[in-house]
Amino acid sequence: MSRTPNSDRILRHAVKLRSAVKDLAHGDNIISQWCHGLDEPHELPPTDWIKCYPETVDTWVFGSLCALLPVEQP
């Protein structure tokens, strides 16, 4: 039996994927901060980059699709 994708099903999967990408970006951000602290113990971490990293990853991965996805509540 063949299934044809429909927009609701694609949207549901895109929302799940977006949530997983955000979780991954937050985890990567933490690991990157640790690595920076180990590699550059006397340097301050790049706080501007740390703050915007998860949003930057979200925009990079989903691009113009972001406008079509529902806004997540914090």
mmCIF file as gemmi writes it, N, C-alpha and C atoms, coordinates in Angstrom:
data_model
loop_
_atom_site.group_PDB
_atom_site.id
_atom_site.type_symbol
_atom_site.label_atom_id
_atom_site.label_alt_id
_atom_site.label_comp_id
_atom_site.label_asym_id
_atom_site.label_entity_id
_atom_site.label_seq_id
_atom_site.pdbx_PDB_ins_code
_atom_site.Cartn_x
_atom_site.Cartn_y
_atom_site.Cartn_z
_atom_site.occupancy
_atom_site.B_iso_or_equiv
_atom_site.pdbx_formal_charge
_atom_site.auth_seq_id
_atom_site.auth_asym_id
_atom_site.pdbx_PDB_model_num
ATOM 1 N N . MET Axp A 1 ? 0.835 -1.171 0 1 0 ? 1 A 1
ATOM 2 C CA . MET Axp A 1 ? 0 0 0 1 0 ? 1 A 1
ATOM 3 C C . MET Axp A 1 ? 0.882 1.238 0 1 0 ? 1 A 1
ATOM 4 N N . SER Axp A 2 ? 0.694 2.091 -0.95 1 0 ? 2 A 1
ATOM 5 C CA . SER Axp A 2 ? 1.503 3.3 -1.097 1 0 ? 2 A 1
ATOM 6 C C . SER Axp A 2 ? 0.841 4.467 -0.376 1 0 ? 2 A 1
ATOM 7 N N . ARG Axp A 3 ? 1.657 5.254 0.334 1 0 ? 3 A 1
ATOM 8 C CA . ARG Axp A 3 ? 1.121 6.424 1.027 1 0 ? 3 A 1
ATOM 9 C C . ARG Axp A 3 ? 1.614 7.686 0.332 1 0 ? 3 A 1
ATOM 10 N N . THR Axp A 4 ? 0.703 8.567 0.085 1 0 ? 4 A 1
ATOM 11 C CA . THR Axp A 4 ? 1.093 9.849 -0.5 1 0 ? 4 A 1
ATOM 12 C C . THR Axp A 4 ? 1.233 10.86 0.627 1 0 ? 4 A 1
ATOM 13 N N . PRO Axp A 5 ? 2.351 11.567 0.629 1 0 ? 5 A 1
ATOM 14 C CA . PRO Axp A 5 ? 2.524 12.558 1.697 1 0 ? 5 A 1
ATOM 15 C C . PRO Axp A 5 ? 1.518 13.698 1.525 1 0 ? 5 A 1
ATOM 16 N N . ASN Axp A 6 ? 1.002 14.153 2.631 1 0 ? 6 A 1
ATOM 17 C CA . ASN Axp A 6 ? 0.119 15.313 2.564 1 0 ? 6 A 1
ATOM 18 C C . ASN Axp A 6 ? 0.729 16.437 3.412 1 0 ? 6 A 1
ATOM 19 N N . SER Axp A 7 ? 0.233 17.624 3.227 1 0 ? 7 A 1
ATOM 20 C CA . SER Axp A 7 ? 0.848 18.78 3.873 1 0 ? 7 A 1
ATOM 21 C C . SER Axp A 7 ? 0.774 18.714 5.395 1 0 ? 7 A 1
ATOM 22 N N . ASP Axp A 8 ? -0.313 18.186 5.953 1 0 ? 8 A 1
ATOM 23 C CA . ASP Axp A 8 ? -0.422 18.085 7.415 1 0 ? 8 A 1
ATOM 24 C C . ASP Axp A 8 ? 0.626 17.141 7.985 1 0 ? 8 A 1
ATOM 25 N N . ARG Axp A 9 ? 0.806 16.02 7.32 1 0 ? 9 A 1
ATOM 26 C CA . ARG Axp A 9 ? 1.792 15.027 7.777 1 0 ? 9 A 1
ATOM 27 C C . ARG Axp A 9 ? 3.212 15.591 7.67 1 0 ? 9 A 1
ATOM 28 N N . ILE Axp A 10 ? 3.503 16.254 6.581 1 0 ? 10 A 1
ATOM 29 C CA . ILE Axp A 10 ? 4.823 16.867 6.398 1 0 ? 10 A 1
ATOM 30 C C . ILE Axp A 10 ? 5.052 17.934 7.457 1 0 ? 10 A 1
ATOM 31 N N . LEU Axp A 11 ? 4.041 18.741 7.72 1 0 ? 11 A 1
ATOM 32 C CA . LEU Axp A 11 ? 4.151 19.79 8.73 1 0 ? 11 A 1
ATOM 33 C C . LEU Axp A 11 ? 4.424 19.202 10.109 1 0 ? 11 A 1
ATOM 34 N N . ARG Axp A 12 ? 3.713 18.14 10.469 1 0 ? 12 A 1
ATOM 35 C CA . ARG Axp A 12 ? 3.937 17.495 11.774 1 0 ? 12 A 1
ATOM 36 C C . ARG Axp A 12 ? 5.375 16.995 11.899 1 0 ? 12 A 1
ATOM 37 N N . HIS Axp A 13 ? 5.888 16.389 10.843 1 0 ? 13 A 1
ATOM 38 C CA . HIS Axp A 13 ? 7.257 15.883 10.878 1 0 ? 13 A 1
ATOM 39 C C . HIS Axp A 13 ? 8.269 17.034 10.901 1 0 ? 13 A 1
ATOM 40 N N . ALA Axp A 14 ? 7.987 18.099 10.193 1 0 ? 14 A 1
ATOM 41 C CA . ALA Axp A 14 ? 8.883 19.259 10.192 1 0 ? 14 A 1
ATOM 42 C C . ALA Axp A 14 ? 8.946 19.896 11.579 1 0 ? 14 A 1
ATOM 43 N N . VAL Axp A 15 ? 7.822 19.946 12.274 1 0 ? 15 A 1
ATOM 44 C CA . VAL Axp A 15 ? 7.793 20.5 13.631 1 0 ? 15 A 1
ATOM 45 C C . VAL Axp A 15 ? 8.627 19.626 14.567 1 0 ? 15 A 1
ATOM 46 N N . LYS Axp A 16 ? 8.486 18.303 14.442 1 0 ? 16 A 1
ATOM 47 C CA . LYS Axp A 16 ? 9.294 17.389 15.271 1 0 ? 16 A 1
ATOM 48 C C . LYS Axp A 16 ? 10.783 17.541 14.951 1 0 ? 16 A 1
ATOM 49 N N . LEU Axp A 17 ? 11.1 17.614 13.67 1 0 ? 17 A 1
ATOM 50 C CA . LEU Axp A 17 ? 12.49 17.776 13.262 1 0 ? 17 A 1
ATOM 51 C C . LEU Axp A 17 ? 13.058 19.091 13.777 1 0 ? 17 A 1
ATOM 52 N N . ARG Axp A 18 ? 12.27 20.154 13.695 1 0 ? 18 A 1
ATOM 53 C CA . ARG Axp A 18 ? 12.74 21.456 14.168 1 0 ? 18 A 1
ATOM 54 C C . ARG Axp A 18 ? 13.035 21.413 15.664 1 0 ? 18 A 1
ATOM 55 N N . SER Axp A 19 ? 12.199 20.755 16.413 1 0 ? 19 A 1
ATOM 56 C CA . SER Axp A 19 ? 12.421 20.618 17.854 1 0 ? 19 A 1
ATOM 57 C C . SER Axp A 19 ? 13.719 19.855 18.13 1 0 ? 19 A 1
ATOM 58 N N . ALA Axp A 20 ? 13.944 18.781 17.389 1 0 ? 20 A 1
ATOM 59 C CA . ALA Axp A 20 ? 15.17 17.99 17.567 1 0 ? 20 A 1
ATOM 60 C C . ALA Axp A 20 ? 16.409 18.798 17.173 1 0 ? 20 A 1
ATOM 61 N N . VAL Axp A 21 ? 16.313 19.586 16.105 1 0 ? 21 A 1
ATOM 62 C CA . VAL Axp A 21 ? 17.441 20.421 15.673 1 0 ? 21 A 1
ATOM 63 C C . VAL Axp A 21 ? 17.756 21.461 16.747 1 0 ? 21 A 1
ATOM 64 N N . LYS Axp A 22 ? 16.724 22.05 17.34 1 0 ? 22 A 1
ATOM 65 C CA . LYS Axp A 22 ? 16.952 23.037 18.41 1 0 ? 22 A 1
ATOM 66 C C . LYS Axp A 22 ? 17.632 22.389 19.608 1 0 ? 22 A 1
ATOM 67 N N . ASP Axp A 23 ? 17.177 21.197 19.995 1 0 ? 23 A 1
ATOM 68 C CA . ASP Axp A 23 ? 17.817 20.492 21.11 1 0 ? 23 A 1
ATOM 69 C C . ASP Axp A 23 ? 19.287 20.209 20.799 1 0 ? 23 A 1
ATOM 70 N N . LEU Axp A 24 ? 19.549 19.759 19.589 1 0 ? 24 A 1
ATOM 71 C CA . LEU Axp A 24 ? 20.918 19.475 19.174 1 0 ? 24 A 1
ATOM 72 C C . LEU Axp A 24 ? 21.772 20.743 19.178 1 0 ? 24 A 1
ATOM 73 N N . ALA Axp A 25 ? 21.217 21.852 18.7 1 0 ? 25 A 1
ATOM 74 C CA . ALA Axp A 25 ? 21.955 23.126 18.671 1 0 ? 25 A 1
ATOM 75 C C . ALA Axp A 25 ? 22.288 23.585 20.09 1 0 ? 25 A 1
ATOM 76 N N . HIS Axp A 26 ? 21.345 23.427 21.016 1 0 ? 26 A 1
ATOM 77 C CA . HIS Axp A 26 ? 21.62 23.816 22.41 1 0 ? 26 A 1
ATOM 78 C C . HIS Axp A 26 ? 22.717 22.938 23.004 1 0 ? 26 A 1
ATOM 79 N N . GLY Axp A 27 ? 22.674 21.643 22.741 1 0 ? 27 A 1
ATOM 80 C CA . GLY Axp A 27 ? 23.725 20.744 23.237 1 0 ? 27 A 1
ATOM 81 C C . GLY Axp A 27 ? 25.074 21.056 22.622 1 0 ? 27 A 1
ATOM 82 N N . ASP Axp A 28 ? 25.102 21.308 21.326 1 0 ? 28 A 1
ATOM 83 C CA . ASP Axp A 28 ? 26.349 21.669 20.647 1 0 ? 28 A 1
ATOM 84 C C . ASP Axp A 28 ? 26.908 22.965 21.205 1 0 ? 28 A 1
ATOM 85 N N . ASN Axp A 29 ? 26.026 23.892 21.519 1 0 ? 29 A 1
ATOM 86 C CA . ASN Axp A 29 ? 26.446 25.169 22.085 1 0 ? 29 A 1
ATOM 87 C C . ASN Axp A 29 ? 27.147 24.967 23.436 1 0 ? 29 A 1
ATOM 88 N N . ILE Axp A 30 ? 26.601 24.099 24.257 1 0 ? 30 A 1
ATOM 89 C CA . ILE Axp A 30 ? 27.21 23.813 25.564 1 0 ? 30 A 1
ATOM 90 C C . ILE Axp A 30 ? 28.579 23.152 25.385 1 0 ? 30 A 1
ATOM 91 N N . ILE Axp A 31 ? 28.656 22.148 24.525 1 0 ? 31 A 1
ATOM 92 C CA . ILE Axp A 31 ? 29.927 21.463 24.289 1 0 ? 31 A 1
ATOM 93 C C . ILE Axp A 31 ? 30.965 22.435 23.725 1 0 ? 31 A 1
ATOM 94 N N . SER Axp A 32 ? 30.544 23.305 22.821 1 0 ? 32 A 1
ATOM 95 C CA . SER Axp A 32 ? 31.463 24.291 22.242 1 0 ? 32 A 1
ATOM 96 C C . SER Axp A 32 ? 31.986 25.243 23.31 1 0 ? 32 A 1
ATOM 97 N N . GLN Axp A 33 ? 31.141 25.611 24.256 1 0 ? 33 A 1
ATOM 98 C CA . GLN Axp A 33 ? 31.598 26.479 25.349 1 0 ? 33 A 1
ATOM 99 C C . GLN Axp A 33 ? 32.633 25.765 26.21 1 0 ? 33 A 1
ATOM 100 N N . TRP Axp A 34 ? 32.404 24.491 26.477 1 0 ? 34 A 1
ATOM 101 C CA . TRP Axp A 34 ? 33.386 23.72 27.25 1 0 ? 34 A 1
ATOM 102 C C . TRP Axp A 34 ? 34.716 23.662 26.501 1 0 ? 34 A 1
ATOM 103 N N . CYS Axp A 35 ? 34.643 23.347 25.216 1 0 ? 35 A 1
ATOM 104 C CA . CYS Axp A 35 ? 35.865 23.244 24.408 1 0 ? 35 A 1
ATOM 105 C C . CYS Axp A 35 ? 36.606 24.577 24.365 1 0 ? 35 A 1
ATOM 106 N N . HIS Axp A 36 ? 35.859 25.649 24.23 1 0 ? 36 A 1
ATOM 107 C CA . HIS Axp A 36 ? 36.484 26.972 24.219 1 0 ? 36 A 1
ATOM 108 C C . HIS Axp A 36 ? 37.191 27.221 25.546 1 0 ? 36 A 1
ATOM 109 N N . GLY Axp A 37 ? 36.544 26.868 26.647 1 0 ? 37 A 1
ATOM 110 C CA . GLY Axp A 37 ? 37.144 27.043 27.966 1 0 ? 37 A 1
ATOM 111 C C . GLY Axp A 37 ? 38.416 26.225 28.138 1 0 ? 37 A 1
ATOM 112 N N . LEU Axp A 38 ? 38.46 25.033 27.551 1 0 ? 38 A 1
ATOM 113 C CA . LEU Axp A 38 ? 39.654 24.199 27.636 1 0 ? 38 A 1
ATOM 114 C C . LEU Axp A 38 ? 40.76 24.703 26.708 1 0 ? 38 A 1
ATOM 115 N N . ASP Axp A 39 ? 40.383 25.119 25.496 1 0 ? 39 A 1
ATOM 116 C CA . ASP Axp A 39 ? 41.373 25.583 24.52 1 0 ? 39 A 1
ATOM 117 C C . ASP Axp A 39 ? 41.89 26.98 24.824 1 0 ? 39 A 1
ATOM 118 N N . GLU Axp A 40 ? 41.033 27.828 25.324 1 0 ? 40 A 1
ATOM 119 C CA . GLU Axp A 40 ? 41.375 29.23 25.583 1 0 ? 40 A 1
ATOM 120 C C . GLU Axp A 40 ? 40.991 29.602 27.012 1 0 ? 40 A 1
ATOM 121 N N . PRO Axp A 41 ? 41.675 29.046 28.015 1 0 ? 41 A 1
ATOM 122 C CA . PRO Axp A 41 ? 41.249 29.249 29.401 1 0 ? 41 A 1
ATOM 123 C C . PRO Axp A 41 ? 41.294 30.701 29.882 1 0 ? 41 A 1
ATOM 124 N N . HIS Axp A 42 ? 42.071 31.544 29.209 1 0 ? 42 A 1
ATOM 125 C CA . HIS Axp A 42 ? 42.203 32.937 29.646 1 0 ? 42 A 1
ATOM 126 C C . HIS Axp A 42 ? 41.386 33.897 28.793 1 0 ? 42 A 1
ATOM 127 N N . GLU Axp A 43 ? 40.647 33.358 27.833 1 0 ? 43 A 1
ATOM 128 C CA . GLU Axp A 43 ? 39.805 34.18 26.948 1 0 ? 43 A 1
ATOM 129 C C . GLU Axp A 43 ? 38.35 34.08 27.384 1 0 ? 43 A 1
ATOM 130 N N . LEU Axp A 44 ? 37.645 35.192 27.282 1 0 ? 44 A 1
ATOM 131 C CA . LEU Axp A 44 ? 36.214 35.166 27.56 1 0 ? 44 A 1
ATOM 132 C C . LEU Axp A 44 ? 35.488 34.468 26.412 1 0 ? 44 A 1
ATOM 133 N N . PRO Axp A 45 ? 34.433 33.738 26.72 1 0 ? 45 A 1
ATOM 134 C CA . PRO Axp A 45 ? 33.679 33.09 25.646 1 0 ? 45 A 1
ATOM 135 C C . PRO Axp A 45 ? 32.953 34.147 24.8 1 0 ? 45 A 1
ATOM 136 N N . PRO Axp A 46 ? 32.719 33.857 23.549 1 0 ? 46 A 1
ATOM 137 C CA . PRO Axp A 46 ? 32.019 34.805 22.662 1 0 ? 46 A 1
ATOM 138 C C . PRO Axp A 46 ? 30.513 34.837 22.976 1 0 ? 46 A 1
ATOM 139 N N . THR Axp A 47 ? 30.14 35.627 23.966 1 0 ? 47 A 1
ATOM 140 C CA . THR Axp A 47 ? 28.754 35.606 24.461 1 0 ? 47 A 1
ATOM 141 C C . THR Axp A 47 ? 27.717 35.966 23.397 1 0 ? 47 A 1
ATOM 142 N N . ASP Axp A 48 ? 28.051 36.888 22.493 1 0 ? 48 A 1
ATOM 143 C CA . ASP Axp A 48 ? 27.076 37.232 21.44 1 0 ? 48 A 1
ATOM 144 C C . ASP Axp A 48 ? 26.78 36.022 20.566 1 0 ? 48 A 1
ATOM 145 N N . TRP Axp A 49 ? 27.829 35.305 20.196 1 0 ? 49 A 1
ATOM 146 C CA . TRP Axp A 49 ? 27.652 34.118 19.36 1 0 ? 49 A 1
ATOM 147 C C . TRP Axp A 49 ? 26.92 33.021 20.127 1 0 ? 49 A 1
ATOM 148 N N . ILE Axp A 50 ? 27.26 32.832 21.386 1 0 ? 50 A 1
ATOM 149 C CA . ILE Axp A 50 ? 26.61 31.816 22.212 1 0 ? 50 A 1
ATOM 150 C C . ILE Axp A 50 ? 25.114 32.086 22.3 1 0 ? 50 A 1
ATOM 151 N N . LYS Axp A 51 ? 24.757 33.345 22.468 1 0 ? 51 A 1
ATOM 152 C CA . LYS Axp A 51 ? 23.354 33.728 22.629 1 0 ? 51 A 1
ATOM 153 C C . LYS Axp A 51 ? 22.543 33.481 21.351 1 0 ? 51 A 1
ATOM 154 N N . CYS Axp A 52 ? 23.136 33.75 20.189 1 0 ? 52 A 1
ATOM 155 C CA . CYS Axp A 52 ? 22.363 33.647 18.945 1 0 ? 52 A 1
ATOM 156 C C . CYS Axp A 52 ? 22.548 32.313 18.225 1 0 ? 52 A 1
ATOM 157 N N . TYR Axp A 53 ? 23.417 31.433 18.714 1 0 ? 53 A 1
ATOM 158 C CA . TYR Axp A 53 ? 23.743 30.192 18.009 1 0 ? 53 A 1
ATOM 159 C C . TYR Axp A 53 ? 22.521 29.307 17.713 1 0 ? 53 A 1
ATOM 160 N N . PRO Axp A 54 ? 21.676 28.989 18.712 1 0 ? 54 A 1
ATOM 161 C CA . PRO Axp A 54 ? 20.519 28.119 18.398 1 0 ? 54 A 1
ATOM 162 C C . PRO Axp A 54 ? 19.602 28.71 17.324 1 0 ? 54 A 1
ATOM 163 N N . GLU Axp A 55 ? 19.35 30.006 17.382 1 0 ? 55 A 1
ATOM 164 C CA . GLU Axp A 55 ? 18.515 30.648 16.355 1 0 ? 55 A 1
ATOM 165 C C . GLU Axp A 55 ? 19.194 30.618 14.992 1 0 ? 55 A 1
ATOM 166 N N . THR Axp A 56 ? 20.51 30.818 14.978 1 0 ? 56 A 1
ATOM 167 C CA . THR Axp A 56 ? 21.26 30.801 13.73 1 0 ? 56 A 1
ATOM 168 C C . THR Axp A 56 ? 21.189 29.423 13.078 1 0 ? 56 A 1
ATOM 169 N N . VAL Axp A 57 ? 21.335 28.387 13.885 1 0 ? 57 A 1
ATOM 170 C CA . VAL Axp A 57 ? 21.244 27.016 13.363 1 0 ? 57 A 1
ATOM 171 C C . VAL Axp A 57 ? 19.842 26.755 12.825 1 0 ? 57 A 1
ATOM 172 N N . ASP Axp A 58 ? 18.823 27.174 13.567 1 0 ? 58 A 1
ATOM 173 C CA . ASP Axp A 58 ? 17.441 26.982 13.131 1 0 ? 58 A 1
ATOM 174 C C . ASP Axp A 58 ? 17.211 27.646 11.779 1 0 ? 58 A 1
ATOM 175 N N . THR Axp A 59 ? 17.667 28.874 11.627 1 0 ? 59 A 1
ATOM 176 C CA . THR Axp A 59 ? 17.501 29.594 10.366 1 0 ? 59 A 1
ATOM 177 C C . THR Axp A 59 ? 18.297 28.932 9.248 1 0 ? 59 A 1
ATOM 178 N N . TRP Axp A 60 ? 19.497 28.459 9.559 1 0 ? 60 A 1
ATOM 179 C CA . TRP Axp A 60 ? 20.336 27.815 8.552 1 0 ? 60 A 1
ATOM 180 C C . TRP Axp A 60 ? 19.692 26.514 8.054 1 0 ? 60 A 1
ATOM 181 N N . VAL Axp A 61 ? 19.151 25.73 8.975 1 0 ? 61 A 1
ATOM 182 C CA . VAL Axp A 61 ? 18.579 24.434 8.602 1 0 ? 61 A 1
ATOM 183 C C . VAL Axp A 61 ? 17.237 24.598 7.897 1 0 ? 61 A 1
ATOM 184 N N . PHE Axp A 62 ? 16.382 25.462 8.416 1 0 ? 62 A 1
ATOM 185 C CA . PHE Axp A 62 ? 15.018 25.538 7.909 1 0 ? 62 A 1
ATOM 186 C C . PHE Axp A 62 ? 14.772 26.691 6.939 1 0 ? 62 A 1
ATOM 187 N N . GLY Axp A 63 ? 15.647 27.674 6.905 1 0 ? 63 A 1
ATOM 188 C CA . GLY Axp A 63 ? 15.548 28.774 5.95 1 0 ? 63 A 1
ATOM 189 C C . GLY Axp A 63 ? 14.152 29.357 5.85 1 0 ? 63 A 1
ATOM 190 N N . SER Axp A 64 ? 13.646 29.468 4.64 1 0 ? 64 A 1
ATOM 191 C CA . SER Axp A 64 ? 12.343 30.098 4.429 1 0 ? 64 A 1
ATOM 192 C C . SER Axp A 64 ? 11.187 29.245 4.95 1 0 ? 64 A 1
ATOM 193 N N . LEU Axp A 65 ? 11.445 27.977 5.247 1 0 ? 65 A 1
ATOM 194 C CA . LEU Axp A 65 ? 10.409 27.126 5.817 1 0 ? 65 A 1
ATOM 195 C C . LEU Axp A 65 ? 9.998 27.601 7.209 1 0 ? 65 A 1
ATOM 196 N N . CYS Axp A 66 ? 10.893 28.358 7.887 1 0 ? 66 A 1
ATOM 197 C CA . CYS Axp A 66 ? 10.578 28.87 9.232 1 0 ? 66 A 1
ATOM 198 C C . CYS Axp A 66 ? 9.278 29.658 9.236 1 0 ? 66 A 1
ATOM 199 N N . ALA Axp A 67 ? 9.012 30.399 8.186 1 0 ? 67 A 1
ATOM 200 C CA . ALA Axp A 67 ? 7.801 31.214 8.11 1 0 ? 67 A 1
ATOM 201 C C . ALA Axp A 67 ? 6.535 30.354 8.046 1 0 ? 67 A 1
ATOM 202 N N . LEU Axp A 68 ? 6.656 29.125 7.606 1 0 ? 68 A 1
ATOM 203 C CA . LEU Axp A 68 ? 5.495 28.245 7.478 1 0 ? 68 A 1
ATOM 204 C C . LEU Axp A 68 ? 5.223 27.415 8.735 1 0 ? 68 A 1
ATOM 205 N N . LEU Axp A 69 ? 6.229 27.305 9.598 1 0 ? 69 A 1
ATOM 206 C CA . LEU Axp A 69 ? 6.092 26.471 10.797 1 0 ? 69 A 1
ATOM 207 C C . LEU Axp A 69 ? 5.505 27.271 11.94 1 0 ? 69 A 1
ATOM 208 N N . PRO Axp A 70 ? 4.74 26.624 12.814 1 0 ? 70 A 1
ATOM 209 C CA . PRO Axp A 70 ? 4.169 27.332 13.975 1 0 ? 70 A 1
ATOM 210 C C . PRO Axp A 70 ? 5.281 27.814 14.91 1 0 ? 70 A 1
ATOM 211 N N . VAL Axp A 71 ? 5.019 28.921 15.568 1 0 ? 71 A 1
ATOM 212 C CA . VAL Axp A 71 ? 5.985 29.484 16.52 1 0 ? 71 A 1
ATOM 213 C C . VAL Axp A 71 ? 5.916 28.662 17.794 1 0 ? 71 A 1
ATOM 214 N N . GLU Axp A 72 ? 7.089 28.245 18.287 1 0 ? 72 A 1
ATOM 215 C CA . GLU Axp A 72 ? 7.137 27.468 19.515 1 0 ? 72 A 1
ATOM 216 C C . GLU Axp A 72 ? 7.05 28.396 20.707 1 0 ? 72 A 1
ATOM 217 N N . GLN Axp A 73 ? 6.316 27.969 21.715 1 0 ? 73 A 1
ATOM 218 C CA . GLN Axp A 73 ? 6.235 28.745 22.959 1 0 ? 73 A 1
ATOM 219 C C . GLN Axp A 73 ? 7.399 28.347 23.848 1 0 ? 73 A 1
ATOM 220 N N . PRO Axp A 74 ? 8.042 29.331 24.512 1 0 ? 74 A 1
ATOM 221 C CA . PRO Axp A 74 ? 9.185 28.992 25.384 1 0 ? 74 A 1
ATOM 222 C C . PRO Axp A 74 ? 8.781 28.176 26.597 1 0 ? 74 A 1
